[in-house]
C-alpha cells in the first residue's frame, strides 16, 4: 500500500534549510517520492503550529523509510537538523 511522508517544520536558519531543501528534493524523487503538498496554504486546527508542511507520496511505508535512511537523504538532513524544528511521520494509505 502507498504511504504519505508528512513533515511539519519551523525553519530557524533559512540559509541552512535552503541547502537541505536543495538536496532533499532530488533524494526523495530518487527513492520514488512524489511531492503532493509543499509549503502550501494550510489551516492549523489542533496541536503545535508549524508554518511549513510537506507531504510526499511513496509506493509503501518501507520505501519512505528506506528513503529517510538513505545516504543521500541523510546528507541533506544534516543541513536541517540545526536549522529547523520538525516532526516527520510516515502513514500508510488505506486504499
DSSP file (Angstrom, degrees, kcal/mol; ACC not computed):
  #  RESIDUE AA STRUCTURE BP1 BP2  ACC     N-H-->O    O-->H-N    N-H-->O    O-->H-N    TCO  KAPPA ALPHA  PHI   PSI    X-CA   Y-CA   Z-CA
    1    1 A X              0   0    0      0, 0.0    60,-0.4     0, 0.0    93,-0.1   0.000 360.0 360.0 360.0 148.1    0.0    0.0    0.0
    2    2 A X        -     0   0    0     91,-0.2    91,-3.2    58,-0.2     2,-0.3  -0.163 360.0-153.6 -65.8 164.7    1.1    3.6   -0.7
    3    3 A X  E     -AB  58  92A   0     55,-2.1    55,-2.9    89,-0.3     2,-0.5  -0.981   9.5-134.6-142.8 153.3    2.3    5.8    2.1
    4    4 A X  E     -AB  57  91A   0     87,-3.1    87,-2.8    -2,-0.3     2,-0.6  -0.930   7.9-151.7-110.0 133.6    2.5    9.5    2.9
    5    5 A X  E     -AB  56  90A   0     51,-3.1    51,-2.1    -2,-0.5     2,-0.5  -0.928  22.1-170.3 -98.7 114.9    5.6   11.2    4.3
    6    6 A X  E     -AB  55  89A   0     83,-3.2    83,-2.2    -2,-0.6     2,-0.4  -0.944   6.3-176.8-119.7 118.6    4.2   14.1    6.3
    7    7 A X  E     -AB  54  88A   0     47,-2.9    47,-2.5    -2,-0.5     2,-0.5  -0.938  12.0-166.3-117.8 136.5    6.6   16.8    7.7
    8    8 A X  E     -AB  53  87A   0     79,-2.4    79,-2.2    -2,-0.4     2,-0.4  -0.992  24.6-178.7-119.1 123.4    5.7   19.8    9.9
    9    9 A X  E     -AB  52  86A   0     43,-3.5    43,-2.3    -2,-0.5     2,-0.5  -0.959  32.0-166.1-135.9 139.3    8.5   22.3   10.1
   10   10 A X  E     - B   0  85A   0     75,-2.8    75,-2.5    -2,-0.4     2,-0.4  -0.988  28.8-142.2-115.5 117.0    9.5   25.6   11.6
   11   11 A X  E     + B   0  84A   0     -2,-0.5    73,-0.3    73,-0.2     3,-0.2  -0.649  25.7 172.7 -81.6 129.8   12.6   26.9    9.9
   12   12 A X  S    S+     0   0    0     71,-2.8     2,-0.3    -2,-0.4    72,-0.2   0.552  76.7  34.3-111.3 -14.9   15.1   28.6   12.3
   13   13 A X     >  -     0   0    0     70,-1.8     4,-2.6     1,-0.1    -1,-0.3  -0.819  66.4-169.8-142.1  97.5   18.0   29.1    9.8
   14   14 A X  H  > S+     0   0    0     -2,-0.3     4,-2.1     1,-0.2     5,-0.1   0.844  83.9  52.6 -61.2 -38.1   16.8   29.8    6.3
   15   15 A X  H  > S+     0   0    0      2,-0.2     4,-1.5     1,-0.2    -1,-0.2   0.954 114.0  40.9 -65.1 -49.7   20.2   29.5    4.6
   16   16 A X  H  > S+     0   0    0      1,-0.2     4,-1.8     2,-0.2    -2,-0.2   0.897 115.3  51.5 -65.7 -39.7   21.0   26.1    6.0
   17   17 A X  H  X S+     0   0    0     -4,-2.6     4,-2.8     1,-0.2    -1,-0.2   0.852 103.8  59.0 -67.6 -32.2   17.5   24.9    5.5
   18   18 A X  H  X S+     0   0    0     -4,-2.1     4,-2.3    -5,-0.2    -1,-0.2   0.891 104.4  50.3 -60.8 -39.3   17.7   26.0    1.9
   19   19 A X  H  X S+     0   0    0     -4,-1.5     4,-1.7     2,-0.2     5,-0.2   0.908 109.5  51.5 -64.7 -41.5   20.6   23.7    1.4
   20   20 A X  H  X S+     0   0    0     -4,-1.8     4,-3.4     1,-0.2     3,-0.4   0.958 111.0  47.3 -56.9 -51.4   18.6   20.9    2.9
   21   21 A X  H  X S+     0   0    0     -4,-2.8     4,-1.8     1,-0.2     5,-0.2   0.879 108.5  55.6 -60.2 -39.0   15.7   21.6    0.5
   22   22 A X  H  X S+     0   0    0     -4,-2.3     4,-0.5    -5,-0.2    -1,-0.2   0.872 119.2  32.1 -60.8 -38.3   18.0   21.7   -2.4
   23   23 A X  H  X S+     0   0    0     -4,-1.7     4,-1.5    -3,-0.4    -2,-0.2   0.798 114.2  58.5 -90.1 -32.5   19.4   18.2   -1.6
   24   24 A X  H  X S+     0   0    0     -4,-3.4     4,-3.0    -5,-0.2     5,-0.3   0.895  97.3  60.1 -69.3 -40.5   16.3   16.6   -0.1
   25   25 A X  H  X S+     0   0    0     -4,-1.8     4,-2.4    -5,-0.2     5,-0.2   0.943 109.4  41.2 -54.3 -54.0   14.0   17.1   -3.2
   26   26 A X  H  X S+     0   0    0     -4,-0.5     4,-2.6    -5,-0.2    -1,-0.2   0.865 114.3  53.4 -63.5 -35.1   16.2   15.0   -5.5
   27   27 A X  H  X S+     0   0    0     -4,-1.5     4,-1.1     2,-0.2    -2,-0.2   0.925 110.8  46.3 -65.1 -43.3   16.9   12.4   -2.8
   28   28 A X  H  <>S+     0   0    0     -4,-3.0     5,-2.8     1,-0.2     3,-0.5   0.926 114.0  47.9 -64.9 -44.6   13.1   12.0   -2.2
   29   29 A X  H ><5S+     0   0    0     -4,-2.4     3,-2.0    -5,-0.3    -2,-0.2   0.899 106.2  58.1 -61.9 -41.1   12.5   11.8   -6.0
   30   30 A X  H 3<5S+     0   0    0     -4,-2.6    -1,-0.2     1,-0.3    -2,-0.2   0.807 106.8  49.3 -58.7 -29.8   15.3    9.2   -6.4
   31   31 A X  T 3<5S-     0   0    0     -4,-1.1    -1,-0.3    -3,-0.5    -2,-0.2   0.169 128.6 -95.6 -98.7  17.0   13.5    7.0   -4.0
   32   32 A X  T < 5S+     0   0    0     -3,-2.0    -3,-0.2     1,-0.3     2,-0.2   0.517  74.8 146.8  87.9   5.9   10.2    7.2   -5.7
   33   33 A X      < -     0   0    0     -5,-2.8     2,-0.4    -6,-0.2    -1,-0.3  -0.533  29.0-164.1 -78.5 142.2    8.7   10.0   -3.6
   34   34 A X  E     -C   57   0A   0     23,-2.0    23,-3.0    -2,-0.2     2,-0.2  -0.989  19.1-127.9-127.7 122.1    6.4   12.5   -5.2
   35   35 A X  E     +C   56   0A   0     -2,-0.4    21,-0.3    21,-0.3     3,-0.1  -0.493  31.0 168.9 -69.6 131.7    5.5   15.8   -3.6
   36   36 A X  E    S+     0   0A   0     19,-2.9     2,-0.3     1,-0.4    20,-0.2   0.525  73.4  18.4-117.1 -14.6    1.8   16.4   -3.3
   37   37 A X  E     +C   55   0A   0     18,-1.7    18,-3.0     3,-0.0    -1,-0.4  -0.937  63.4 172.7-153.6 135.6    1.9   19.4   -0.9
   38   38 A X  E    S-C   54   0A   0     -2,-0.3    16,-0.2    16,-0.2     3,-0.1  -0.827  73.4 -33.1-150.9 103.1    4.9   21.6   -0.2
   39   39 A X  S    S+     0   0    0     14,-2.4    15,-0.1    -2,-0.3     3,-0.1   0.835  95.2 151.2  55.4  35.1    4.7   24.8    1.9
   40   40 A X        -     0   0    0     13,-0.6    13,-0.2     1,-0.2    -1,-0.1  -0.291  55.6 -63.5 -88.5 176.5    1.2   25.4    0.6
   41   41 A X        +     0   0    0     -3,-0.1     2,-0.3    -2,-0.1    -1,-0.2  -0.298  64.0 172.1 -57.3 141.6   -1.8   27.1    2.3
   42   42 A X        -     0   0    0     -3,-0.1     2,-0.4     9,-0.0    -1,-0.0  -0.963  31.3-139.0-149.4 164.4   -2.9   25.4    5.5
   43   43 A X        -     0   0    0     -2,-0.3     2,-0.7     0, 0.0    -2,-0.0  -0.983  18.8-143.5-128.7 118.6   -5.3   25.8    8.4
   44   44 A X        +     0   0    0     -2,-0.4     3,-0.1     1,-0.2     5,-0.1  -0.730  27.9 165.7 -83.3 115.5   -4.0   24.7   11.9
   45   45 A X        +     0   0    0     -2,-0.7     2,-0.3     1,-0.3    -1,-0.2   0.767  63.2   2.1-101.3 -32.5   -6.9   23.2   13.8
   46   46 A X  S    S+     0   0    0      2,-0.1    -1,-0.3     0, 0.0     0, 0.0  -0.966 100.9  21.6-148.6 161.9   -5.1   21.4   16.6
   47   47 A X  S    S-     0   0    0     -2,-0.3     2,-0.3    -3,-0.1    -3,-0.0  -0.073  99.2 -20.6  77.3-174.2   -1.6   21.0   18.0
   48   48 A X        -     0   0    0      1,-0.1     2,-0.3     2,-0.0    -2,-0.1  -0.521  67.9-125.1 -73.8 128.4    1.6   23.0   17.6
   49   49 A X        -     0   0    0     -2,-0.3     2,-0.4    -5,-0.1    -1,-0.1  -0.583  26.3-176.2 -77.0 132.1    1.6   25.2   14.5
   50   50 A X        -     0   0    0     -2,-0.3   -40,-0.2     1,-0.1   -41,-0.2  -0.997  19.9-146.9-124.9 123.6    4.5   24.7   12.1
   51   51 A X  S    S+     0   0    0     -2,-0.4     2,-0.5   -43,-0.1   -41,-0.2   0.624  82.8  60.4 -72.8 -11.7    4.5   27.2    9.2
   52   52 A X  E     +A    9   0A   0    -43,-2.3   -43,-3.5     2,-0.0     2,-0.4  -0.969  63.2 176.8-119.1 123.4    6.0   24.7    6.6
   53   53 A X  E     -A    8   0A   0     -2,-0.5   -14,-2.4   -45,-0.2   -13,-0.6  -0.989   4.1-174.2-127.7 131.9    4.1   21.5    5.9
   54   54 A X  E     -AC   7  38A   0    -47,-2.5   -47,-2.9    -2,-0.4     2,-0.4  -0.986   5.9-174.0-131.3 134.0    5.3   18.9    3.3
   55   55 A X  E     +AC   6  37A   0    -18,-3.0   -19,-2.9    -2,-0.4   -18,-1.7  -0.995   6.2 178.1-128.4 127.6    3.5   15.8    2.1
   56   56 A X  E     -AC   5  35A   0    -51,-2.1   -51,-3.1    -2,-0.4     2,-0.4  -0.968  20.6-136.8-126.3 145.2    5.1   13.3   -0.3
   57   57 A X  E     -AC   4  34A   0    -23,-3.0   -23,-2.0    -2,-0.4     2,-0.3  -0.862  22.0-177.0-104.5 134.5    3.6   10.1   -1.5
   58   58 A X  E     -A    3   0A   0    -55,-2.9   -55,-2.1    -2,-0.4   -25,-0.1  -0.809  39.4-110.7-122.4 165.0    5.7    6.9   -1.7
   59   59 A X  S    S-     0   0    0     -2,-0.3     2,-0.3   -57,-0.2     3,-0.1   0.783  95.2 -11.6 -65.9 -28.2    4.9    3.4   -3.0
   60   60 A X     >  -     0   0    0    -58,-0.2     4,-1.9     1,-0.1   -57,-0.2  -0.978  69.5 -99.7-162.5 166.4    5.0    2.0    0.5
   61   61 A X  H  > S+     0   0    0    -60,-0.4     4,-2.6    -2,-0.3     5,-0.2   0.920 123.3  54.3 -58.3 -43.9    5.9    2.7    4.1
   62   62 A X  H  > S+     0   0    0      1,-0.2     4,-2.5     2,-0.2    -1,-0.2   0.883 106.0  50.9 -61.0 -39.2    9.1    0.7    3.5
   63   63 A X  H  > S+     0   0    0      2,-0.2     4,-2.0     1,-0.2    -1,-0.2   0.902 111.4  48.0 -65.3 -40.4   10.0    2.8    0.5
   64   64 A X  H  X S+     0   0    0     -4,-1.9     4,-2.3     2,-0.2    -2,-0.2   0.913 113.7  46.3 -66.0 -42.6    9.5    6.0    2.5
   65   65 A X  H  X S+     0   0    0     -4,-2.6     4,-2.3     2,-0.2    -2,-0.2   0.889 110.5  53.2 -67.5 -39.1   11.6    4.7    5.4
   66   66 A X  H  X S+     0   0    0     -4,-2.5     4,-0.7    -5,-0.2    -1,-0.2   0.891 108.8  50.6 -62.8 -38.6   14.3    3.5    3.1
   67   67 A X  H >< S+     0   0    0     -4,-2.0     3,-1.3     2,-0.2     6,-0.4   0.956 109.7  50.0 -60.9 -50.5   14.4    7.0    1.6
   68   68 A X  H 3< S+     0   0    0     -4,-2.3    -2,-0.2     1,-0.3    -1,-0.2   0.892 114.5  44.2 -55.7 -42.2   14.8    8.5    5.0
   69   69 A X  H 3< S+     0   0    0     -4,-2.3    -1,-0.3    -5,-0.1    -2,-0.2   0.509  90.5 114.3 -83.3  -5.0   17.6    6.2    5.9
   70   70 A X  S <X S-     0   0    0     -3,-1.3     4,-2.5    -4,-0.7     5,-0.2  -0.267  75.5-120.5 -68.5 153.7   19.4    6.5    2.6
   71   71 A X  H  > S+     0   0    0      1,-0.2     4,-2.0     2,-0.2     5,-0.1   0.886 111.7  51.7 -59.7 -40.3   22.8    8.1    2.5
   72   72 A X  H  > S+     0   0    0      2,-0.2     4,-1.5     1,-0.2    -1,-0.2   0.901 112.4  44.0 -70.1 -38.8   21.7   10.9    0.1
   73   73 A X  H  > S+     0   0    0     -6,-0.4     4,-3.0     2,-0.2    -2,-0.2   0.912 112.4  52.4 -70.4 -40.1   18.7   11.9    2.3
   74   74 A X  H  X S+     0   0    0     -4,-2.5     4,-1.5     1,-0.2    -2,-0.2   0.861 106.2  54.7 -63.3 -34.2   20.8   11.8    5.5
   75   75 A X  H  < S+     0   0    0     -4,-2.0     4,-0.4    -5,-0.2    -1,-0.2   0.904 112.0  44.2 -64.0 -40.1   23.3   14.1    3.8
   76   76 A X  H >X S+     0   0    0     -4,-1.5     3,-1.8     1,-0.2     4,-0.6   0.930 109.2  56.5 -66.2 -45.3   20.5   16.5    3.1
   77   77 A X  H >X S+     0   0    0     -4,-3.0     4,-1.9     1,-0.3     3,-0.8   0.780  91.3  71.4 -60.4 -29.2   19.1   16.1    6.6
   78   78 A X  H 3< S+     0   0    0     -4,-1.5     4,-0.5     1,-0.3    -1,-0.3   0.821  98.2  50.8 -56.7 -30.3   22.4   17.1    8.2
   79   79 A X  H <4 S+     0   0    0     -3,-1.8    -1,-0.3    -4,-0.4    -2,-0.2   0.756 111.8  46.7 -78.3 -25.0   21.7   20.7    7.0
   80   80 A X  H XX S+     0   0    0     -3,-0.8     3,-1.3    -4,-0.6     4,-0.7   0.739  90.6  80.2 -88.6 -24.9   18.2   20.7    8.5
   81   81 A X  T 3< S+     0   0    0     -4,-1.9     3,-0.3     1,-0.3    -1,-0.1   0.870 107.6  25.8 -57.3 -43.7   18.9   19.3   12.0
   82   82 A X  T 34 S+     0   0    0     -4,-0.5    -1,-0.3     1,-0.2    -2,-0.1   0.312 120.2  61.0 -99.3   8.0   20.2   22.6   13.4
   83   83 A X  T <4 S+     0   0    0     -3,-1.3   -71,-2.8     1,-0.1   -70,-1.8   0.306 108.5  23.1-115.5   6.1   18.2   24.8   11.0
   84   84 A X  E  <  -B   11   0A   0     -4,-0.7     2,-0.5    -3,-0.3   -73,-0.2  -0.995  59.6-128.3-163.3 161.4   14.7   23.7   12.0
   85   85 A X  E     +B   10   0A   0    -75,-2.5   -75,-2.8    -2,-0.3     2,-0.3  -0.988  49.2 163.5-112.7 129.9   12.3   22.2   14.5
   86   86 A X  E     -B    9   0A   0     -2,-0.5     2,-0.4   -77,-0.2   -77,-0.2  -0.987  37.3-154.3-152.0 154.7   10.4   19.4   12.8
   87   87 A X  E     -B    8   0A   0    -79,-2.2   -79,-2.4    -2,-0.3     2,-0.4  -0.975  18.3-171.8-123.6 144.2    8.2   16.4   13.1
   88   88 A X  E     +B    7   0A   0     -2,-0.4     2,-0.3   -81,-0.2   -81,-0.2  -0.994   7.2 172.0-139.7 130.4    8.1   13.7   10.4
   89   89 A X  E     -B    6   0A   0    -83,-2.2   -83,-3.2    -2,-0.4     2,-0.5  -0.984  22.1-146.6-136.5 147.4    5.7   10.7   10.2
   90   90 A X  E     -B    5   0A   0     -2,-0.3     2,-0.4   -85,-0.2   -85,-0.2  -0.974  20.6-171.7-113.8 127.5    5.1    8.1    7.5
   91   91 A X  E     -B    4   0A   0    -87,-2.8   -87,-3.1    -2,-0.5     2,-0.2  -0.974  20.9-127.3-125.0 128.3    1.5    6.9    7.3
   92   92 A X  E     -B    3   0A   0     -2,-0.4     2,-0.6   -89,-0.3   -89,-0.3  -0.499  23.5-128.5 -71.1 138.1    0.2    4.1    5.2
   93   93 A X        -     0   0    0    -91,-3.2     2,-1.1    -2,-0.2   -91,-0.2  -0.790  12.7-144.7 -88.2 123.7   -2.7    4.9    2.9
   94   94 A X              0   0    0     -2,-0.6   -91,-0.0     1,-0.2    -1,-0.0  -0.778 360.0 360.0 -91.4 101.3   -5.6    2.5    3.4
   95   95 A X              0   0    0     -2,-1.1    -1,-0.2   -93,-0.1    -2,-0.0   0.414 360.0 360.0 -99.2 360.0   -6.9    2.2   -0.2
